[in-house]
Structure formats: C-alpha cells, structure tokens
Amino acid sequence: MAFVTKLSFQSGDREALESLVTDLKRMVERKGAECKGPHSAPPEHLTVPQYRTLQPGDRYPSWEYTSYSRRLEIHGNDEVAGRIGHMEFPESVHVEIEVDRKKPLGHRNG
C-alpha cells in the first residue's frame, strides 16, 4: 500500500516558514519522492485580547499578529516521510503531520 504524508505548517514568522518549506521540498525531491505543494492559504490577521487580571474588566491593548500557513504532500516514499516525521523544527513554526494509507486501484475489502 502507498502512503500519502500531509504536512501542515503555521507561523507568524513568514521568512522562517518559507525557508523551512523550501528546504523540505528540495530534500524530498532530491530523494526522488513526489511532492505536491507548497499550497498557501491566505494570511490570517488575528487579534487576542489581554486582561490585566483574571477578572473581566481592565485590559491591556489587544495583541495583533498575522499567521501564515503552507501545506505539502509527499506521495509514496515512506523513508522520506519517516525522516521528516523525526526532524526537529524551529519553535516559531507549528507543524502537523498526517499519514493516509492509500489502497491500490481495484483493491477489494475482504
């Protein structure tokens, strides 16, 4: 069975995110795996309220920031996907890894 490894990245640091995704794509392609992406979502502009105490009322100015996201898919190379799954990523980038098992066409349950 083939595997599809889906990687999702989020960060407020656009340069760190772009650098990481570009390096990973190059590594995957050098190893001969099929890589789809990176796919970008529109940046999210977020606002987070900040309170002076745990009680409602007195507040600091809201914290505003932009979050950027990218997605990559690696098809059919379990070794490369496993290597990426054990990598250490920058603290400024949130990474989610999802692995799907794809059954060959014509495969029957049974």
Contacts in CASP RR format, 6 or more apart in sequence:
PFRMAT RR
TARGET T0000
AUTHOR 0000-0000-0000
METHOD contacts of the structure
MODEL  1
MAFVTKLSFQSGDREALESLVTDLKRMVERKGAECKGPHSAPPEHLTVPQ
YRTLQPGDRYPSWEYTSYSRRLEIHGNDEVAGRIGHMEFPESVHVEIEVD
RKKPLGHRNG
1 101 0 8 1.000
1 102 0 8 1.000
1 103 0 8 1.000
1 104 0 8 1.000
2 75 0 8 1.000
2 76 0 8 1.000
2 101 0 8 1.000
2 102 0 8 1.000
2 104 0 8 1.000
3 76 0 8 1.000
3 78 0 8 1.000
3 81 0 8 1.000
3 99 0 8 1.000
3 100 0 8 1.000
3 101 0 8 1.000
3 102 0 8 1.000
4 73 0 8 1.000
4 74 0 8 1.000
4 75 0 8 1.000
4 76 0 8 1.000
4 99 0 8 1.000
4 100 0 8 1.000
4 102 0 8 1.000
5 73 0 8 1.000
5 74 0 8 1.000
5 81 0 8 1.000
5 82 0 8 1.000
5 84 0 8 1.000
5 97 0 8 1.000
5 98 0 8 1.000
5 99 0 8 1.000
5 100 0 8 1.000
6 71 0 8 1.000
6 72 0 8 1.000
6 73 0 8 1.000
6 97 0 8 1.000
6 98 0 8 1.000
6 99 0 8 1.000
6 100 0 8 1.000
7 24 0 8 1.000
7 71 0 8 1.000
7 72 0 8 1.000
7 73 0 8 1.000
7 74 0 8 1.000
7 84 0 8 1.000
7 95 0 8 1.000
7 96 0 8 1.000
7 97 0 8 1.000
8 69 0 8 1.000
8 70 0 8 1.000
8 71 0 8 1.000
8 95 0 8 1.000
8 96 0 8 1.000
8 97 0 8 1.000
8 98 0 8 1.000
9 17 0 8 1.000
9 20 0 8 1.000
9 21 0 8 1.000
9 69 0 8 1.000
9 70 0 8 1.000
9 71 0 8 1.000
9 72 0 8 1.000
9 93 0 8 1.000
9 94 0 8 1.000
9 95 0 8 1.000
10 17 0 8 1.000
10 67 0 8 1.000
10 68 0 8 1.000
10 69 0 8 1.000
10 93 0 8 1.000
10 94 0 8 1.000
11 17 0 8 1.000
11 67 0 8 1.000
11 68 0 8 1.000
11 69 0 8 1.000
11 90 0 8 1.000
11 92 0 8 1.000
11 93 0 8 1.000
11 94 0 8 1.000
12 65 0 8 1.000
12 66 0 8 1.000
12 67 0 8 1.000
12 68 0 8 1.000
12 92 0 8 1.000
13 90 0 8 1.000
13 92 0 8 1.000
13 93 0 8 1.000
14 66 0 8 1.000
14 68 0 8 1.000
16 90 0 8 1.000
16 92 0 8 1.000
16 93 0 8 1.000
17 68 0 8 1.000
17 70 0 8 1.000
17 93 0 8 1.000
18 70 0 8 1.000
20 89 0 8 1.000
20 90 0 8 1.000
20 93 0 8 1.000
21 38 0 8 1.000
21 70 0 8 1.000
21 72 0 8 1.000
22 38 0 8 1.000
24 72 0 8 1.000
24 84 0 8 1.000
25 35 0 8 1.000
25 37 0 8 1.000
25 38 0 8 1.000
25 72 0 8 1.000
27 80 0 8 1.000
27 84 0 8 1.000
28 35 0 8 1.000
28 72 0 8 1.000
28 74 0 8 1.000
28 77 0 8 1.000
28 80 0 8 1.000
28 84 0 8 1.000
29 35 0 8 1.000
31 77 0 8 1.000
31 79 0 8 1.000
31 80 0 8 1.000
32 77 0 8 1.000
32 80 0 8 1.000
33 74 0 8 1.000
33 75 0 8 1.000
33 76 0 8 1.000
33 77 0 8 1.000
33 80 0 8 1.000
33 81 0 8 1.000
34 74 0 8 1.000
34 75 0 8 1.000
34 76 0 8 1.000
34 77 0 8 1.000
35 72 0 8 1.000
35 73 0 8 1.000
35 74 0 8 1.000
35 75 0 8 1.000
36 72 0 8 1.000
36 73 0 8 1.000
36 75 0 8 1.000
37 70 0 8 1.000
37 71 0 8 1.000
37 72 0 8 1.000
37 73 0 8 1.000
38 70 0 8 1.000
38 71 0 8 1.000
38 72 0 8 1.000
39 70 0 8 1.000
39 71 0 8 1.000
39 72 0 8 1.000
40 68 0 8 1.000
40 69 0 8 1.000
40 70 0 8 1.000
41 69 0 8 1.000
41 70 0 8 1.000
41 71 0 8 1.000
43 66 0 8 1.000
43 67 0 8 1.000
43 68 0 8 1.000
44 66 0 8 1.000
44 67 0 8 1.000
44 69 0 8 1.000
45 64 0 8 1.000
45 65 0 8 1.000
45 66 0 8 1.000
46 64 0 8 1.000
46 65 0 8 1.000
46 66 0 8 1.000
46 67 0 8 1.000
47 62 0 8 1.000
47 63 0 8 1.000
47 64 0 8 1.000
48 62 0 8 1.000
48 63 0 8 1.000
48 64 0 8 1.000
48 65 0 8 1.000
49 59 0 8 1.000
49 62 0 8 1.000
50 59 0 8 1.000
50 60 0 8 1.000
50 61 0 8 1.000
50 62 0 8 1.000
50 63 0 8 1.000
51 57 0 8 1.000
51 58 0 8 1.000
51 59 0 8 1.000
51 60 0 8 1.000
52 58 0 8 1.000
52 59 0 8 1.000
52 60 0 8 1.000
74 80 0 8 1.000
74 81 0 8 1.000
74 84 0 8 1.000
81 99 0 8 1.000
84 97 0 8 1.000
85 97 0 8 1.000
89 95 0 8 1.000
END
